[in-house]
Amino acid sequence: MFQIEEELKKLPAKPGVYIMHDEKDDIIYIGKAVSLKNRVRQYFQSSRNKGAKIEQMVTHIARFEYIITDSELEALVLECNLIKEHRPKYNTMLKDDKSYPFIKVTVNEEFPRVLFARRMKKDKCKYFGPYTSAGAVKDVIELVRKLYMVRSCNRVLPRDCKKDRPCLYYHMNQCTAPCQGNVTKEEYRKNIEQVLRFLNGNFQDTIADLTEKMQKASEEMRFEDAMGYRDLIRSIQKIGERQKITSYGEENKDVIAASMDDSEDFREQDAVVQVFFIRGGKLIGREHFFLRVARGDTRAQVLSSFMKQFYAGTPFIPGEIVLQREIEDRELIEEWLTARRGQKVHIHVPKKGTKEKLVELAEENARMVLEKDRERIKREEGRTIGAVKEIEDWLGLSGLSRMEAFDISNISGFESVGSMVVYEKGKPKKSDYRKFKIKWVQGANDYASMEEVLTRRFTHESTGEFDSFSRLPDLILIDGGRGQVNIALKVLDKLGISLPVCGMVKDDHHRTRGLYYNNVEIPIDTSSEGFRLITRIQDEAHRFAIEYHRSLRSKGQVHSVLDDIPGIGETRRKALMRKFKALENIRDASFEELLHTESMNAASAEKVWQFFHGNEEMEKGKR
């Protein structure tokens, strides 16, 4: 039994990370401390003014654990990693993780390529970005390939030169085909130098060159070519227009501001953080992020939490970060970001001038996004949390979070399968979906199949806290009525597990009509969000089962004669087909030809020969 008062006395006066657990052993909060002894004890001191968020959290703490580090900086890094991994309820959390793409030029290769990259690595390549739109990056790469005819293939040149035919891009006049030796390394490098100038924002030379080519094509009445050059010029001009908003100086910086919703209509406070990305003095893009914020958190706390999560995941860190508010651990975050970037990072809170105006603009954008999405958030809560609340009311339950739904699928008893889909807080959690191939039941017996699925689900040995079977549901939903529900209750009773079980009943037209619970069919309002959620869950369980059943049927129908030869597995079967191309050729092959096939030995070659010709022909085949 964990005794909080006793464990508090054992806390060391060292830096580290503390992890709070609730009675279900879920992690509900992660924090860092210069002194674990002082920081953790503060949560349990009644005399301190902790705020509404902390007061509520402390009532749910069943136990805590901690990890000692050598410094506060190490504690910060560990805190960021653990928060991202466990996403605790009472930490301010980003609602969506985003990554920002780069354009990668492989200048370390003899014939460089221009590629799309999600991460910036230390691989001697040149990277441009990050960009806020993956679509925009792909457009730029496509444009660069058209303009400068650089290759996009994965061939290793010059090693693979002339080993294969040129690709389609060569025939489309979008590649000079260095793989065929059509261009020297020096000539190709000139094109790459132009690519690098273009990606650095020097568009004028390219536009002037294309304009000259367009005019020449027009004079020679090659109007289709002239239109192609015109379209390329327009594409370049569009890219240039994106970079017209500039700030003073040529530095790289991020401008960050938050807007928070103080409405009492929401169970949790909503916040939006807006980030302006300024590269080389130009505003190249912006992005907004939704955060889950506990009521009572300040704007400074939101900004601090956001920065830890955002910069722990983004590959590019600018030299300057401009903030809307002063944050408590600014110097520590500066030190952490400097270590990650490899160069000094400065965090500023401007009081006047251009930078302050940029912060105000970012805050205004954040506020507009929050207001625009307020109705969407309300609708989403109605479809999810509100719908779960209606189901609670119908069944007389409370605290529903995790619901697991089960369904059986078969066609005349062929390959019976079961499905388990999981919904948490009214949303599907697809990582926890599971499928079952029925092993213990012969023929079409849905009741026995459901009994097998539930028995295997609730007796499965968990492989860890992230295993789908490691948590019990708050409600079991069965596709069916009284019979299926009674089967589920029988399994739970045998295993000594007490969980509510509810049947999802359909009418004669196979549409959801009600819920079967505690031996009573409960009619439900078909216009309610709860009804729509039940229908979605039932359809999803059915879809997942059918999809798995279809995949098994497909596998069963893909059958080769070679599968019937004992000792001939997938590897040898593929080797035979690669060499002989057709079954008839394998049948007509001599023993020696079979023997000299990749992966084959004398015994396996003999089995193939005997399968097609019989023992009496064996000696003749060897001769």
C-alpha positions as CSV (number, residue, x, y, z in Angstrom):
1,M,0.0,0.0,0.0
2,F,1.4,3.4,-1.0
3,Q,1.5,5.8,1.9
4,I,1.9,9.3,0.5
5,E,3.0,10.8,3.8
6,E,5.7,8.2,4.3
7,E,6.9,8.5,0.7
8,L,7.2,12.3,0.9
9,K,9.8,11.8,3.7
10,K,11.9,9.8,1.3
11,L,12.1,12.4,-1.4
12,P,15.7,13.5,-2.3
13,A,16.7,17.1,-2.5
14,K,17.9,16.6,-6.0
15,P,16.7,17.7,-9.5
16,G,14.5,15.3,-11.4
17,V,11.0,14.5,-12.8
18,Y,8.0,13.5,-10.8
19,I,5.1,11.4,-12.1
20,M,1.6,11.4,-10.5
21,H,-0.7,8.4,-10.8
22,D,-4.4,8.1,-10.1
23,E,-6.2,5.1,-8.5
24,K,-6.4,3.3,-11.9
25,D,-2.6,3.8,-12.1
26,D,-3.0,6.2,-15.1
27,I,-0.4,9.0,-15.3
28,I,-2.3,12.2,-14.7
29,Y,0.6,14.7,-14.3
30,I,4.3,15.0,-15.1
31,G,6.5,17.8,-13.8
32,K,10.2,18.8,-13.3
33,A,11.8,20.1,-10.2
34,V,15.1,21.7,-9.1
35,S,14.5,19.9,-5.7
36,L,12.1,16.9,-5.8
37,K,11.8,17.1,-2.0
38,N,10.6,20.7,-2.0
39,R,8.5,20.6,-5.1
40,V,6.5,17.4,-4.6
41,R,5.8,18.2,-0.9
42,Q,4.1,21.5,-2.0
43,Y,1.3,19.6,-3.7
44,F,0.2,18.1,-0.3
45,Q,0.5,21.2,1.9
46,S,-2.9,22.5,2.7
47,S,-1.7,26.0,3.7
48,R,-0.5,26.8,0.1
49,N,-2.6,28.5,-2.5
50,K,-2.3,25.9,-5.3
51,G,-5.1,27.1,-7.6
52,A,-8.2,25.2,-8.9
53,K,-6.3,22.9,-11.3
54,I,-3.8,21.7,-8.7
55,E,-6.5,21.4,-6.0
56,Q,-8.5,19.1,-8.3
57,M,-5.5,17.1,-9.4
58,V,-4.3,16.4,-5.9
59,T,-7.6,14.8,-5.0
60,H,-6.9,12.1,-7.7
61,I,-3.3,11.3,-6.8
62,A,-3.0,7.7,-5.5
63,R,0.7,7.5,-5.7
64,F,3.8,9.2,-7.2
65,E,7.2,8.2,-8.5
66,Y,10.2,10.1,-9.5
67,I,13.4,10.0,-11.7
68,I,16.5,11.7,-10.4
69,T,18.7,13.7,-13.0
70,D,22.0,15.4,-12.8
71,S,20.7,18.8,-13.6
72,E,17.5,20.8,-14.1
73,L,18.3,20.9,-17.8
74,E,18.3,17.1,-17.9
75,A,15.0,17.2,-16.0
76,L,13.5,19.5,-18.6
77,V,14.5,17.2,-21.5
78,L,13.1,14.2,-19.6
79,E,9.9,16.0,-18.8
80,C,9.3,16.9,-22.4
81,N,9.9,13.3,-23.6
82,L,7.6,11.8,-20.9
83,I,4.8,14.3,-21.5
84,K,4.8,13.5,-25.2
85,E,4.8,9.8,-24.5
86,H,2.1,9.6,-21.9
87,R,0.0,12.8,-22.6
88,P,-1.2,13.2,-19.0
89,K,-4.6,14.6,-18.2
90,Y,-3.6,17.6,-16.1
91,N,-0.6,18.8,-18.3
92,T,-1.3,21.4,-20.9
93,M,-1.3,19.3,-24.1
94,L,-1.1,20.0,-27.8
95,K,-4.2,18.5,-29.4
96,D,-2.4,17.7,-32.6
97,D,1.2,16.9,-33.4
98,K,2.5,18.4,-36.6
99,S,5.8,18.0,-38.5
100,Y,7.2,20.5,-40.9
101,P,8.7,19.3,-44.2
102,F,12.0,20.4,-45.8
103,I,13.4,20.4,-49.3
104,K,16.6,18.3,-49.3
105,V,19.3,18.6,-52.0
106,T,21.8,15.7,-51.9
107,V,24.9,17.7,-52.7
108,N,27.0,14.9,-51.2
109,E,26.2,12.8,-54.3
110,E,28.0,13.0,-57.6
111,F,24.6,13.6,-59.3
112,P,22.5,15.3,-56.6
113,R,18.7,15.0,-56.3
114,V,16.0,17.3,-54.9
115,L,13.9,15.4,-52.4
116,F,11.0,15.9,-49.9
117,A,12.2,15.3,-46.3
118,R,10.5,15.2,-42.9
119,R,13.6,15.6,-40.8
120,M,16.8,17.5,-41.1
121,K,19.8,15.1,-40.6
122,K,23.5,15.7,-40.3
123,D,24.3,14.0,-43.6
124,K,26.2,16.7,-45.6
125,C,23.1,17.5,-47.6
126,K,21.6,21.0,-47.9
127,Y,18.1,21.6,-46.4
128,F,15.7,24.4,-47.1
129,G,12.8,25.1,-44.8
130,P,10.9,24.1,-42.7
131,Y,7.8,24.9,-44.7
132,T,4.3,24.9,-43.2
133,S,2.7,23.1,-46.1
134,A,3.7,19.7,-47.5
135,G,1.7,20.5,-50.6
136,A,3.7,23.6,-51.2
137,V,6.9,21.7,-50.8
138,K,5.9,19.1,-53.4
139,D,4.8,21.9,-55.8
140,V,8.3,23.5,-55.5
141,I,10.1,20.2,-56.0
142,E,8.0,19.5,-59.1
143,L,8.7,23.0,-60.4
144,V,12.5,22.7,-59.8
145,R,12.6,19.4,-61.6
146,K,10.8,20.9,-64.6
147,L,13.0,23.9,-64.6
148,Y,16.4,22.4,-64.1
149,M,15.8,18.7,-65.3
150,V,17.4,17.1,-62.2
151,R,16.9,13.4,-61.5
152,S,14.5,12.0,-58.9
153,C,15.4,8.3,-59.1
154,N,17.1,6.2,-56.4
155,R,19.9,4.9,-58.7
156,V,23.4,5.1,-57.4
157,L,25.3,7.0,-60.0
158,P,27.7,6.6,-61.7
159,R,27.7,2.9,-60.5
160,D,24.4,2.1,-62.0
161,C,24.9,4.1,-65.2
162,K,23.3,2.4,-68.3
163,K,22.2,-0.6,-66.3
164,D,18.6,0.1,-67.1
165,R,16.4,2.1,-69.5
166,P,15.8,5.8,-68.7
167,C,12.6,6.5,-66.7
168,L,9.4,8.3,-67.8
169,Y,10.7,11.7,-66.6
170,Y,13.4,11.6,-69.4
171,H,10.8,11.0,-72.0
172,M,8.7,13.9,-70.5
173,N,11.7,16.1,-70.9
174,Q,12.0,16.6,-67.2
175,C,15.3,14.8,-66.6
176,T,18.6,14.9,-68.6
177,A,19.1,11.2,-67.8
178,P,22.5,11.1,-66.2
179,C,21.8,7.4,-65.7
180,Q,22.5,7.0,-69.4
181,G,25.6,9.2,-69.5
182,N,23.7,11.9,-71.4
183,V,25.2,14.7,-69.2
184,T,28.6,15.1,-67.6
185,K,29.0,15.6,-63.9
186,E,30.2,19.2,-64.5
187,E,27.2,20.1,-66.6
188,Y,24.8,18.5,-64.1
189,R,26.4,20.5,-61.3
190,K,25.7,23.7,-63.1
191,N,22.0,22.9,-63.0
192,I,22.2,22.0,-59.2
193,E,23.9,25.4,-58.6
194,Q,20.9,27.1,-60.2
195,V,18.6,25.0,-58.1
196,L,20.3,26.1,-54.9
197,R,20.1,29.8,-56.0
198,F,16.4,29.3,-56.7
199,L,15.7,27.7,-53.4
200,N,17.5,30.6,-51.7
201,G,14.9,32.9,-53.1
202,N,16.8,34.2,-56.2
203,F,13.9,34.0,-58.7
204,Q,14.7,36.9,-61.0
205,D,17.4,35.2,-63.0
206,T,15.2,32.2,-63.6
207,I,12.2,34.4,-64.6
208,A,14.4,36.4,-67.0
209,D,15.7,33.2,-68.6
210,L,12.2,31.7,-69.0
211,T,10.9,34.9,-70.4
212,E,13.6,34.9,-73.0
213,K,12.8,31.3,-73.9
214,M,9.0,32.0,-74.0
215,Q,9.5,34.9,-76.4
216,K,11.8,32.9,-78.7
217,A,9.3,30.0,-78.8
218,S,6.6,32.4,-79.6
219,E,8.6,34.0,-82.5
220,E,9.3,30.5,-83.9
221,M,5.5,29.8,-83.6
222,R,6.1,27.0,-81.0
223,F,3.1,28.2,-79.1
224,E,2.7,25.1,-77.0
225,D,6.3,25.5,-75.7
226,A,5.6,29.2,-75.1
227,M,2.6,28.4,-73.0
228,G,4.7,25.9,-71.0
229,Y,7.3,28.6,-70.2
230,R,4.5,31.0,-69.3
231,D,3.0,28.5,-66.8
232,L,6.4,28.0,-65.2
233,I,6.9,31.8,-64.8
234,R,3.5,32.1,-63.2
235,S,4.3,29.2,-60.8
236,I,7.6,31.0,-59.8
237,Q,5.7,34.3,-59.3
238,K,3.2,32.6,-56.9
239,I,6.1,31.2,-54.8
240,G,7.6,34.7,-54.7
241,E,4.3,36.3,-53.6
242,R,4.2,34.1,-50.5
243,Q,7.3,35.8,-49.3
244,K,6.2,39.5,-49.7
245,I,5.5,40.0,-46.0
246,T,8.8,40.9,-44.5
247,S,10.2,42.0,-41.2
248,Y,13.3,44.2,-40.6
249,G,16.6,42.4,-40.7
250,E,17.5,39.1,-42.3
251,E,17.3,36.9,-39.2
252,N,15.3,33.7,-38.6
253,K,12.7,33.9,-35.8
254,D,9.5,32.5,-34.6
255,V,6.8,34.8,-33.2
256,I,4.5,33.1,-30.7
257,A,1.2,34.3,-29.1
258,A,-1.8,32.6,-27.4
259,S,-5.4,33.3,-27.0
260,M,-7.6,31.6,-24.3
261,D,-11.3,31.1,-24.0
262,D,-12.7,31.9,-20.5
263,S,-16.2,30.8,-21.3
264,E,-17.9,28.7,-18.7
265,D,-19.6,26.7,-21.4
266,F,-16.6,24.3,-21.7
267,R,-15.5,21.6,-19.3
268,E,-11.9,22.5,-20.1
269,Q,-10.5,25.8,-21.1
270,D,-9.6,26.1,-24.8
271,A,-6.5,27.8,-26.1
272,V,-5.0,28.5,-29.5
273,V,-1.3,29.3,-30.0
274,Q,-0.3,31.1,-33.2
275,V,3.2,30.8,-34.6
276,F,4.6,33.1,-37.3
277,F,7.7,31.5,-39.1
278,I,10.1,34.2,-40.2
279,R,13.0,33.0,-42.3
280,G,15.7,35.3,-43.8
281,G,13.5,38.3,-42.7
282,K,10.5,37.0,-44.6
283,L,7.3,35.6,-43.2
284,I,7.1,32.3,-45.0
285,G,4.1,30.9,-43.2
286,R,2.1,30.6,-40.0
287,E,0.4,27.8,-38.1
288,H,-2.1,27.6,-35.3
289,F,-2.3,24.9,-32.6
290,F,-5.2,23.9,-30.3
291,L,-4.3,23.1,-26.7
292,R,-6.2,21.3,-23.9
293,V,-5.8,23.7,-20.9
294,A,-6.9,23.1,-17.4
295,R,-9.0,26.0,-16.0
296,G,-6.8,28.3,-14.1
297,D,-3.7,28.0,-16.2
298,T,-2.2,31.4,-17.1
299,R,-1.2,32.5,-20.6
300,A,2.5,32.3,-19.5
301,Q,2.0,28.7,-18.4
302,V,0.4,27.9,-21.7
303,L,3.2,29.4,-23.7
304,S,5.8,27.6,-21.6
305,S,4.1,24.2,-22.0
306,F,3.6,24.8,-25.8
307,M,7.3,25.6,-26.4
308,K,8.5,22.5,-24.6
309,Q,6.2,20.3,-26.7
310,F,6.6,22.1,-30.0
311,Y,10.4,22.5,-30.0
312,A,10.9,18.9,-28.8
313,G,9.4,17.8,-32.1
314,T,10.3,20.3,-34.7
315,P,13.7,19.8,-36.5
316,F,14.4,23.5,-37.0
317,I,15.0,26.0,-34.2
318,P,15.6,29.6,-35.1
319,G,18.1,31.9,-33.3
320,E,15.3,34.1,-31.9
321,I,11.9,33.4,-30.4
322,V,9.6,36.3,-29.7
323,L,7.0,35.7,-27.1
324,Q,3.8,37.4,-26.0
325,R,4.4,37.0,-22.2
326,E,7.4,36.5,-20.0
327,I,7.7,32.8,-18.9
328,E,8.9,31.5,-15.6
329,D,11.6,29.1,-16.9
330,R,12.9,31.3,-19.8
331,E,16.6,30.9,-19.1
332,L,16.3,27.1,-18.7
333,I,14.4,26.8,-22.0
334,E,16.9,29.0,-23.7
335,E,19.7,26.7,-22.5
336,W,17.8,23.6,-23.7
337,L,17.1,25.1,-27.1
338,T,20.7,26.3,-27.5
339,A,21.9,22.8,-26.8
340,R,19.5,21.3,-29.4
341,R,20.3,23.9,-32.0
342,G,24.0,24.0,-31.5
343,Q,24.0,27.8,-31.5
344,K,22.7,30.4,-29.1
345,V,18.9,30.9,-28.9
346,H,17.4,34.1,-27.5
347,I,13.9,34.4,-26.1
348,H,12.5,37.9,-26.1
349,V,9.3,39.6,-24.9
350,P,9.2,42.9,-26.8
351,K,7.7,46.0,-25.3
352,K,7.6,48.3,-28.3
353,G,8.5,48.5,-32.0
354,T,8.1,46.1,-34.9
355,K,8.5,42.9,-32.9
356,E,5.7,44.0,-30.5
357,K,3.4,44.6,-33.5
358,L,4.2,41.1,-34.9
359,V,3.2,39.6,-31.5
360,E,0.0,41.6,-31.5
361,L,-0.8,40.4,-35.0
362,A,-0.1,36.8,-34.0
363,E,-2.4,37.2,-30.9
364,E,-5.1,38.6,-33.1
365,N,-4.9,35.7,-35.5
366,A,-5.0,33.2,-32.5
367,R,-8.1,35.0,-31.2
368,M,-9.9,34.8,-34.6
369,V,-9.1,31.1,-35.0
370,L,-10.5,30.4,-31.5
371,E,-13.7,32.4,-32.1
372,K,-14.2,30.8,-35.5
373,D,-13.8,27.3,-34.1
374,R,-15.8,27.8,-31.0
375,E,-19.0,26.4,-32.6
376,R,-17.1,23.6,-34.2
377,I,-15.7,22.7,-30.8
378,K,-19.2,22.7,-29.3
379,R,-20.5,20.5,-32.1
380,E,-17.6,18.1,-31.7
381,E,-18.2,17.9,-27.9
382,G,-21.9,17.2,-28.6
383,R,-21.0,14.3,-31.0
384,T,-18.5,12.8,-28.5
385,I,-18.6,13.8,-24.9
386,G,-22.3,14.9,-25.0
387,A,-23.3,11.6,-26.8
388,V,-21.5,9.5,-24.1
389,K,-23.4,11.5,-21.4
390,E,-26.7,10.6,-23.1
391,I,-25.7,6.9,-23.1
392,E,-24.9,7.2,-19.4
393,D,-28.3,8.7,-18.7
394,W,-30.1,5.9,-20.6
395,L,-28.3,3.1,-18.8
396,G,-28.1,4.8,-15.4
397,L,-24.3,4.7,-15.4
398,S,-21.6,7.3,-14.7
399,G,-17.9,7.8,-15.6
400,L,-18.1,6.1,-19.0
401,S,-14.9,6.7,-20.9
402,R,-13.7,3.5,-22.6
403,M,-16.3,1.4,-24.5
404,E,-15.4,-1.8,-26.3
405,A,-17.8,-3.2,-29.0
406,F,-17.7,-6.8,-30.4
407,D,-19.1,-8.4,-33.5
408,I,-18.9,-11.7,-35.3
409,S,-18.7,-12.3,-39.1
410,N,-18.9,-15.4,-41.2
411,I,-20.4,-16.8,-44.4
412,S,-22.0,-20.2,-43.9
413,G,-19.5,-20.9,-41.2
414,F,-16.5,-20.2,-43.4
415,E,-13.6,-18.5,-41.6
416,S,-15.6,-17.1,-38.7
417,V,-13.9,-14.0,-37.2
418,G,-14.5,-11.6,-34.4
419,S,-13.8,-7.9,-34.1
420,M,-13.2,-5.6,-31.2
421,V,-13.4,-1.8,-31.7
422,V,-12.6,0.7,-29.0
423,Y,-14.1,4.2,-28.4
424,E,-12.7,6.6,-25.8
425,K,-14.7,9.7,-24.8
426,G,-16.9,9.1,-27.9
427,K,-14.0,8.9,-30.4
428,P,-12.6,5.8,-32.0
429,K,-9.2,4.6,-30.7
430,K,-8.0,2.6,-33.7
431,S,-4.7,1.7,-32.2
432,D,-6.6,-0.5,-29.7
433,Y,-8.8,-2.3,-32.3
434,R,-8.3,-6.1,-32.3
435,K,-9.4,-8.9,-34.5
436,F,-9.9,-12.6,-33.7
437,K,-9.8,-15.6,-36.0
438,I,-12.2,-18.2,-34.5
439,K,-10.2,-21.3,-33.4
440,W,-12.4,-23.2,-31.0
441,V,-15.8,-23.2,-32.9
442,Q,-16.7,-25.2,-36.0
443,G,-19.3,-23.9,-38.4
444,A,-21.7,-20.9,-38.1
445,N,-22.4,-20.5,-34.4
446,D,-22.4,-16.8,-33.5
447,Y,-23.1,-17.4,-29.8
448,A,-20.2,-19.8,-29.3
449,S,-17.9,-17.6,-31.5
450,M,-18.8,-14.6,-29.3
451,E,-18.1,-16.6,-26.2
452,E,-14.6,-17.5,-27.6
453,V,-13.8,-13.9,-28.5
454,L,-14.8,-12.5,-25.1
455,T,-13.0,-15.3,-23.3
456,R,-9.8,-14.7,-25.2
457,R,-10.1,-10.9,-24.8
458,F,-10.5,-11.1,-21.0
459,T,-8.0,-13.9,-20.4
460,H,-5.3,-12.4,-22.6
461,E,-2.0,-11.8,-20.8
462,S,-1.1,-8.1,-21.2
463,T,2.3,-7.3,-22.7
464,G,2.5,-3.9,-21.2
465,E,0.6,-0.7,-20.3
466,F,0.2,0.3,-23.9
467,D,-1.4,-3.1,-24.9
468,S,-5.0,-2.8,-25.9
469,F,-5.9,-5.5,-23.4
470,S,-4.2,-3.9,-20.4
471,R,-7.3,-1.8,-19.6
472,L,-10.7,-3.0,-18.8
473,P,-13.6,-1.1,-20.5
474,D,-16.2,0.9,-18.6
475,L,-18.9,-0.6,-20.9
476,I,-19.1,-3.6,-23.2
477,L,-21.3,-3.2,-26.3
478,I,-22.4,-6.4,-28.1
479,D,-23.8,-6.5,-31.6
480,G,-27.1,-8.2,-30.8
481,G,-29.8,-8.6,-28.3
482,R,-30.6,-10.8,-25.3
483,G,-28.8,-14.0,-26.5
484,Q,-25.5,-12.3,-27.2
485,V,-25.7,-10.2,-24.0
486,N,-26.3,-13.3,-21.9
487,I,-23.3,-15.0,-23.5
488,A,-21.1,-12.0,-22.5
489,L,-22.4,-12.0,-19.0
490,K,-21.8,-15.8,-18.7
491,V,-18.1,-15.3,-19.8
492,L,-17.6,-12.4,-17.3
493,D,-19.2,-14.3,-14.5
494,K,-17.0,-17.3,-15.1
495,L,-13.9,-15.1,-15.0
496,G,-15.1,-13.2,-12.0
497,I,-15.2,-9.8,-13.8
498,S,-18.0,-7.3,-13.1
499,L,-18.6,-5.0,-16.1
500,P,-21.9,-3.6,-17.6
501,V,-22.9,-5.3,-20.9
502,C,-25.2,-3.7,-23.3
503,G,-26.7,-5.1,-26.6
504,M,-27.0,-3.0,-29.7
505,V,-30.4,-4.2,-31.1
506,K,-31.3,-3.8,-34.8
507,D,-34.7,-3.9,-36.5
508,D,-35.9,-6.0,-39.4
509,H,-34.3,-3.6,-41.8
510,H,-30.9,-4.0,-40.1
511,R,-31.0,-0.5,-38.5
512,T,-30.2,0.3,-34.9
513,R,-33.4,0.6,-32.9
514,G,-32.4,0.4,-29.2
515,L,-30.2,-0.9,-26.4
516,Y,-30.7,-4.1,-24.4
517,Y,-29.5,-3.7,-20.9
518,N,-30.4,-5.4,-17.6
519,N,-33.0,-7.7,-19.3
520,V,-34.8,-4.7,-20.7
521,E,-34.8,-3.2,-24.2
522,I,-34.4,0.6,-23.9
523,P,-35.9,2.6,-26.7
524,I,-33.7,5.6,-27.7
525,D,-34.3,8.9,-29.4
526,T,-33.2,8.4,-33.0
527,S,-32.5,12.1,-33.4
528,S,-30.1,12.2,-30.5
529,E,-26.3,12.4,-30.6
530,G,-26.2,9.3,-28.3
531,F,-28.2,7.3,-30.9
532,R,-25.8,8.4,-33.7
533,L,-22.8,7.4,-31.6
534,I,-24.3,3.9,-30.9
535,T,-25.0,3.6,-34.7
536,R,-21.4,4.6,-35.5
537,I,-19.9,2.1,-33.0
538,Q,-22.1,-0.7,-34.3
539,D,-21.3,0.0,-37.9
540,E,-17.6,0.3,-37.1
541,A,-17.5,-3.1,-35.3
542,H,-19.4,-4.6,-38.3
543,R,-17.1,-3.0,-40.8
544,F,-13.9,-4.1,-39.0
545,A,-15.1,-7.7,-38.8
546,I,-16.2,-7.8,-42.5
547,E,-12.9,-6.3,-43.6
548,Y,-10.9,-8.9,-41.7
549,H,-13.2,-11.7,-43.0
550,R,-12.7,-10.4,-46.6
551,S,-8.9,-10.4,-46.2
552,L,-9.0,-14.1,-45.0
553,R,-11.2,-15.1,-47.9
554,S,-8.8,-13.4,-50.4
555,K,-5.8,-15.2,-48.9
556,G,-7.7,-18.5,-49.1
557,Q,-8.5,-18.0,-52.7
558,V,-4.9,-17.2,-53.7
559,H,-3.6,-20.8,-54.0
560,S,-0.8,-22.2,-56.1
561,V,-0.3,-25.8,-57.1
562,L,3.2,-25.4,-55.7
563,D,1.6,-25.0,-52.3
564,D,0.6,-28.7,-52.4
565,I,4.2,-29.9,-52.7
566,P,5.6,-30.9,-49.3
567,G,8.7,-29.0,-48.3
568,I,8.3,-26.3,-50.8
569,G,7.6,-23.1,-48.9
570,E,7.1,-19.5,-50.0
571,T,10.8,-18.8,-50.6
572,R,11.4,-21.8,-52.9
573,R,8.0,-21.2,-54.6
574,K,9.0,-17.6,-55.5
575,A,12.5,-18.8,-56.6
576,L,10.9,-21.3,-59.0
577,M,8.5,-18.8,-60.4
578,R,11.3,-16.2,-60.9
579,K,13.4,-18.7,-62.9
580,F,10.7,-20.6,-64.9
581,K,8.0,-17.8,-65.1
582,A,5.1,-20.3,-65.5
583,L,3.9,-23.5,-64.0
584,E,4.2,-25.4,-67.3
585,N,7.9,-24.5,-67.5
586,I,8.5,-25.9,-63.9
587,R,6.6,-29.1,-64.9
588,D,8.7,-29.6,-68.1
589,A,12.1,-28.7,-66.4
590,S,14.7,-31.4,-65.9
591,F,15.9,-32.5,-62.4
592,E,19.2,-30.7,-63.0
593,E,17.4,-27.4,-63.9
594,L,15.3,-27.7,-60.8
595,L,18.4,-28.5,-58.7
596,H,20.3,-25.4,-59.9
597,T,17.4,-23.0,-59.0
598,E,18.1,-20.5,-56.1
599,S,17.3,-21.9,-52.6
600,M,16.8,-25.5,-54.0
601,N,18.7,-28.5,-52.8
602,A,18.7,-32.1,-54.0
603,A,15.8,-33.2,-51.7
604,S,13.5,-30.3,-52.6
605,A,14.3,-30.7,-56.3
606,E,13.4,-34.3,-56.0
607,K,10.1,-33.5,-54.4
608,V,9.1,-31.1,-57.2
609,W,10.0,-33.6,-59.8
610,Q,8.1,-36.4,-58.1
611,F,5.1,-34.2,-57.7
612,F,4.8,-33.7,-61.4
613,H,6.2,-36.9,-62.8
614,G,6.1,-39.7,-60.2
615,N,8.8,-42.0,-58.9
616,E,9.1,-44.1,-62.0
617,E,10.3,-41.2,-64.0
618,M,12.9,-40.1,-61.4
619,E,16.0,-41.8,-62.8
620,K,15.1,-40.7,-66.3
621,G,14.8,-37.1,-65.2
622,K,18.2,-37.2,-63.5
623,R,19.8,-38.5,-66.7
